[in-house]
């Protein structure tokens, strides 16, 4: 898992380096706003090392933009009432505080932001029963708890820096790309999670159901329903392969597979055991050598 994390980090790093090179090339063009290109280059560097405060601020801005574009269910709305009845006991989970609202839209979708914001579309609520919806809620909470959205935010922020570089061109193409907040929010919400991140969020959702006394079967039935949407549905752009994920959770509930975190811990324990075994062998060999050396010195005396 460490190697995969290293590969991910290096990939992210080189994407940002490419962004910087591109932005420097733009700076040499006659019709380029140099100050804007410089700002874009700074943004690409910042994307690598976003602070917690910056992540929260960016998340808040993206949510405000998204909320402003969508109709939100009011307190007396049946969708709003249904969601609040489900999430009421779960607004605070450990150190994380969550903020839930419903977008009144036929679209089947849901998303989370790094600040604990979770938005559920009424189209998704129409499709799922309460138990299934609780799994989706737990799944989205998992993306926040596992820090997956920070990674998406870094990539979206770097891409936004490139867009800013393009908008620095004083021409028609540049004019199209000047709505930075909208572009950033769109990139962030449409970015696809990795298969590993989806599995980790599924495991979190399953654990959420179990720890709160909900029926875990809702996780499998929810994913199976989502699988019927078809490969071209917009929901699957950010939540891929629900059918495969449903099978994986079925195996897990049957005791045939283990959660990602448990598997990671098992690998760590095996690695530690191998290291300890190696040290034990070295210690035994060293002890044998010292014993032989002492005997030899005793004979020479």
C-alpha positions as CSV (number, residue, x, y, z in Angstrom):
1,X,0.0,0.0,0.0
2,X,2.9,2.3,0.7
3,X,4.2,1.9,-2.8
4,X,0.8,2.8,-4.2
5,X,0.7,5.9,-2.0
6,X,4.2,6.9,-3.2
7,X,3.1,6.4,-6.9
8,X,0.0,8.5,-6.3
9,X,2.1,11.2,-4.7
10,X,4.6,11.3,-7.4
11,X,1.9,11.3,-10.1
12,X,0.3,14.3,-8.4
13,X,3.7,16.0,-8.1
14,X,4.5,15.6,-11.7
15,X,1.1,16.8,-12.8
16,X,1.7,20.0,-11.0
17,X,5.2,20.3,-12.4
18,X,3.7,20.0,-15.9
19,X,1.3,22.7,-15.0
20,X,4.1,25.0,-13.9
21,X,6.1,24.3,-17.1
22,X,3.0,25.1,-19.2
23,X,2.3,28.3,-17.3
24,X,5.9,29.4,-17.8
25,X,5.5,28.9,-21.5
26,X,2.4,31.0,-21.5
27,X,4.4,33.8,-19.8
28,X,6.5,34.1,-23.0
29,X,3.5,34.9,-25.2
30,X,2.9,38.6,-26.2
31,X,-0.8,38.6,-25.3
32,X,-0.4,37.0,-21.9
33,X,-1.3,38.7,-18.6
34,X,2.0,38.0,-16.8
35,X,0.6,38.8,-13.3
36,X,-2.2,36.3,-13.8
37,X,0.2,33.6,-15.1
38,X,2.4,34.2,-12.0
39,X,-0.7,33.8,-9.8
40,X,-1.6,30.6,-11.6
41,X,1.9,29.2,-11.1
42,X,1.6,30.0,-7.4
43,X,-1.7,28.2,-7.3
44,X,-0.2,25.1,-8.8
45,X,2.5,25.1,-6.1
46,X,-0.1,25.6,-3.4
47,X,-2.0,22.6,-4.6
48,X,0.8,20.3,-3.4
49,X,0.7,21.6,0.1
50,X,-2.8,22.8,0.9
51,X,-3.2,23.5,4.6
52,X,-6.2,22.3,6.6
53,X,-7.4,25.9,6.8
54,X,-7.1,26.3,3.0
55,X,-8.9,23.0,2.4
56,X,-11.8,24.1,4.7
57,X,-12.0,27.5,3.0
58,X,-12.0,26.1,-0.5
59,X,-14.6,23.5,0.4
60,X,-16.8,26.2,1.9
61,X,-16.5,28.3,-1.3
62,X,-17.3,25.3,-3.5
63,X,-20.3,24.4,-1.4
64,X,-21.7,27.9,-1.4
65,X,-21.4,28.0,-5.2
66,X,-23.1,24.6,-5.6
67,X,-25.9,25.5,-3.1
68,X,-26.5,28.7,-4.9
69,X,-27.1,26.8,-8.2
70,X,-29.5,24.2,-6.7
71,X,-32.9,24.3,-5.0
72,X,-32.5,23.1,-1.4
73,X,-35.3,21.3,0.5
74,X,-36.8,23.4,3.2
75,X,-37.5,22.4,6.8
76,X,-41.1,21.5,6.0
77,X,-40.3,19.6,2.8
78,X,-40.8,15.8,2.9
79,X,-37.3,15.2,1.5
80,X,-35.7,17.5,4.1
81,X,-37.7,15.9,6.9
82,X,-36.8,12.4,5.8
83,X,-33.1,13.2,5.6
84,X,-33.0,14.9,8.9
85,X,-34.8,12.0,10.6
86,X,-32.0,9.7,9.3
87,X,-28.9,11.9,10.0
88,X,-30.1,13.6,13.1
89,X,-28.1,11.3,15.4
90,X,-25.0,11.4,13.2
91,X,-24.2,15.1,12.8
92,X,-21.2,14.6,14.9
93,X,-19.1,11.4,14.4
94,X,-15.9,11.4,16.5
95,X,-14.0,14.6,15.7
96,X,-16.0,15.2,12.5
97,X,-19.0,17.5,12.2
98,X,-21.3,16.9,9.2
99,X,-23.8,19.2,7.5
100,X,-26.6,17.5,5.5
101,X,-29.0,19.0,3.0
102,X,-31.2,17.8,0.1
103,X,-31.0,19.2,-3.5
104,X,-34.5,19.0,-5.0
105,X,-33.5,17.5,-8.4
106,X,-34.4,14.3,-10.2
107,X,-30.7,13.6,-10.7
108,X,-29.5,10.5,-8.9
109,X,-26.4,11.8,-7.1
110,X,-24.7,12.6,-3.8
111,X,-21.4,14.2,-2.9
112,X,-19.3,15.2,0.1
113,X,-16.9,18.0,0.7
114,X,-13.8,18.1,2.9
115,X,-15.5,20.3,5.5
116,X,-18.1,17.7,6.3
117,X,-20.7,19.0,3.9
118,X,-22.9,16.2,2.4
119,X,-25.5,16.9,-0.2
120,X,-28.1,14.2,-1.3
121,X,-30.2,14.7,-4.4
122,X,-33.9,13.9,-4.1
123,X,-33.7,11.7,-7.2
124,X,-31.4,9.4,-5.2
125,X,-33.8,9.4,-2.2
126,X,-36.6,8.4,-4.5
127,X,-34.6,5.4,-5.6
128,X,-33.5,4.1,-2.2
129,X,-35.2,3.0,1.0
130,X,-34.1,4.3,4.4
131,X,-31.6,1.5,5.0
132,X,-30.0,1.9,1.6
133,X,-29.9,5.6,1.9
134,X,-28.1,5.3,5.3
135,X,-25.4,3.3,3.6
136,X,-24.9,6.0,1.0
137,X,-24.7,8.6,3.8
138,X,-22.1,6.5,5.6
139,X,-20.2,6.0,2.3
140,X,-20.0,9.8,1.8
141,X,-19.0,10.3,5.4
142,X,-16.2,7.8,4.7
143,X,-14.8,9.9,1.9
144,X,-14.5,12.8,4.5
145,X,-13.1,10.6,7.3
146,X,-10.6,9.0,5.0
147,X,-9.4,12.3,3.7
148,X,-10.1,11.3,0.1
149,X,-11.6,14.7,-0.8
150,X,-8.4,16.6,0.1
151,X,-6.7,14.6,-2.8
152,X,-9.5,15.5,-5.2
153,X,-9.2,19.1,-4.0
154,X,-5.5,19.2,-4.7
155,X,-5.9,17.9,-8.2
156,X,-8.9,20.2,-8.9
157,X,-6.9,23.1,-7.6
158,X,-4.0,22.3,-9.8
159,X,-6.3,22.0,-12.8
160,X,-7.9,25.3,-11.8
161,X,-4.5,26.9,-11.9
162,X,-4.0,25.7,-15.5
163,X,-7.5,27.2,-16.3
164,X,-6.3,30.5,-14.8
165,X,-3.2,30.3,-17.0
166,X,-5.5,29.8,-20.1
167,X,-7.7,32.7,-19.0
168,X,-4.6,34.9,-18.8
169,X,-4.6,34.8,-22.6
170,X,-6.3,38.0,-23.8
171,X,-8.4,36.3,-26.4
172,X,-11.8,34.6,-26.8
173,X,-10.6,31.3,-25.4
174,X,-9.3,33.1,-22.3
175,X,-12.6,34.9,-21.8
176,X,-14.5,31.6,-21.7
177,X,-12.3,30.3,-18.8
178,X,-12.6,33.2,-16.3
179,X,-15.2,31.8,-14.0
180,X,-12.7,30.2,-11.7
181,X,-14.9,29.3,-8.7
182,X,-17.5,27.6,-10.9
183,X,-14.8,25.7,-12.8
184,X,-13.2,24.6,-9.5
185,X,-16.4,23.4,-8.0
186,X,-17.3,21.5,-11.2
187,X,-13.9,19.8,-11.3
188,X,-14.1,18.9,-7.6
189,X,-17.5,17.3,-7.8
190,X,-16.9,15.5,-11.0
191,X,-13.5,14.1,-10.2
192,X,-13.6,10.3,-9.9
193,X,-12.5,8.5,-6.8
194,X,-10.0,5.6,-7.2
195,X,-11.1,2.0,-6.8
196,X,-9.2,1.9,-3.5
197,X,-10.9,5.0,-2.2
198,X,-14.3,3.7,-3.2
199,X,-13.6,0.4,-1.3
200,X,-12.5,2.3,1.8
201,X,-15.6,4.5,1.7
202,X,-17.8,1.3,1.2
203,X,-16.1,-0.3,4.2
204,X,-16.7,2.8,6.3
205,X,-20.4,2.9,5.2
206,X,-20.7,-0.8,6.2
207,X,-19.1,-0.2,9.5
208,X,-21.3,2.9,10.0
209,X,-24.4,0.7,9.6
210,X,-23.1,-2.0,11.9
211,X,-21.9,0.3,14.7
212,X,-25.3,2.1,14.7
213,X,-27.4,-1.0,14.7
214,X,-28.6,-0.7,11.1
215,X,-29.1,-3.7,8.8
216,X,-25.9,-4.1,6.8
217,X,-27.8,-5.7,3.9
218,X,-28.9,-2.2,2.9
219,X,-25.3,-1.6,1.6
220,X,-25.5,-4.4,-0.9
221,X,-29.1,-3.6,-2.1
222,X,-28.2,0.1,-2.5
223,X,-25.2,-0.7,-4.7
224,X,-27.2,-3.2,-6.8
225,X,-29.9,-0.6,-7.4
226,X,-27.2,1.9,-8.5
227,X,-25.8,-0.6,-10.8
228,X,-29.0,-0.6,-12.8
229,X,-28.4,3.0,-13.8
230,X,-26.0,1.9,-16.6
231,X,-22.4,2.7,-17.3
232,X,-23.1,6.0,-18.9
233,X,-25.1,7.5,-16.0
234,X,-23.5,10.7,-14.5
235,X,-23.5,9.2,-11.0
236,X,-21.1,6.6,-12.1
237,X,-18.6,9.3,-13.2
238,X,-17.7,9.9,-9.5
239,X,-18.9,6.6,-8.0
240,X,-17.7,3.8,-10.4
241,X,-18.5,0.0,-10.6
242,X,-21.4,-0.3,-8.0
243,X,-22.1,-3.9,-9.2
244,X,-18.6,-5.1,-8.4
245,X,-18.6,-3.2,-5.1
246,X,-21.9,-4.9,-4.2
247,X,-20.3,-8.4,-4.8
248,X,-17.3,-7.4,-2.7
249,X,-19.5,-6.4,0.3
250,X,-21.5,-9.6,-0.1
251,X,-18.3,-11.6,0.3
252,X,-17.3,-9.4,3.2
253,X,-20.7,-10.0,5.0
254,X,-20.2,-13.7,4.4
255,X,-16.8,-13.6,6.0
256,X,-15.0,-14.5,2.8
257,X,-13.0,-11.2,2.6
258,X,-11.9,-8.6,5.0
259,X,-12.2,-4.7,5.0
260,X,-9.4,-2.7,3.5
261,X,-8.1,-1.4,6.8
262,X,-8.0,-4.9,8.3
263,X,-6.1,-6.1,5.3
264,X,-3.7,-3.2,5.6
265,X,-3.1,-4.0,9.3
266,X,-2.6,-7.6,8.4
267,X,0.1,-6.7,5.9
268,X,1.7,-4.4,8.4
269,X,1.7,-7.1,11.0
270,X,3.2,-9.6,8.5
271,X,5.9,-7.1,7.7
272,X,6.7,-6.5,11.3
273,X,6.8,-10.3,11.9
274,X,9.3,-10.7,9.0
275,X,11.5,-7.9,10.4
276,X,11.3,-9.4,13.9
277,X,12.1,-12.9,12.5
278,X,15.1,-11.3,10.6
279,X,16.4,-9.7,13.7
280,X,15.9,-12.9,15.7
281,X,18.0,-14.9,13.1
282,X,20.7,-12.2,13.1
283,X,20.8,-12.2,17.0
284,X,21.1,-16.0,17.0
285,X,23.9,-16.0,14.5
286,X,25.7,-13.2,16.4
287,X,25.3,-15.1,19.6
288,X,26.8,-18.2,18.0
289,X,29.7,-16.2,16.6
290,X,30.4,-14.5,20.0
291,X,30.2,-17.9,21.8
292,X,32.7,-19.4,19.2
293,X,35.0,-16.4,19.6
294,X,35.0,-16.7,23.4
295,X,35.8,-20.4,23.2
296,X,38.6,-19.7,20.8
297,X,40.1,-17.0,23.0
298,X,39.9,-19.3,26.0
299,X,41.9,-22.0,24.1
300,X,44.6,-19.6,23.0
301,X,45.1,-18.4,26.6
